[in-house]
Amino acid sequence: MINLIDLEKKINSELTTKINKSEIRHNQIYVEIDKDDLIDTVLFVKTNKDTKFRQLIDITVVDYPEQTQRFRIVYLFLSHEFNQRMILSYSITENEIIPSLTSIFPAANWMEREVFDMYGVKFKDHPDLRRILTDYGFEGHPLRKDFPLTGHTEVRYSEDKKKVISEPVKLEQNYRNFDYESPWEGTKYIKEQSDNDDKKN
């Protein structure tokens, strides 16, 4: 079985100009590339006899809303033959369109749809890029850090209309005010009431 150090050397020697950075951490290879080199890099690590990363485990995104290159696209690969894992990543701006891996890994179809649905990242040449987890007409992308925790709309059954309706989220005022004190110490308004009672006595 090829070891991680040799594997990293092989990837770097064959893809010299395409690799921005590589390192071994947590018993895995981490490789950083540019978006434009994705297809060539993935084809190499899948088909080369010394790498054989033939399974795409997952595609995910990390959101950094304060940065110019807001999204970090992350691909997780597995080599069954060598029992090794590789994490491939690159950064993009919010509106960039990135290459689809569906022609190389058919399993990427659903993974890319999930990334599109949750983060709004678009894929070029994807055969069926539409939402997969949220409902028709859903607004926004739930895993972006600027998406409100309560969402924009809520779905409920209306007794008056006798059907399920969608309406803007309305939170009662008592659900908006939170104190983050320990319940073991007593909440602030109970403490204040206790202090007032002590002063009266």
Order of alpha helices (4+ residues) and beta strands (2+ residues): alpha-beta-beta-alpha-beta-beta-beta-beta-alpha-beta-beta-beta-alpha
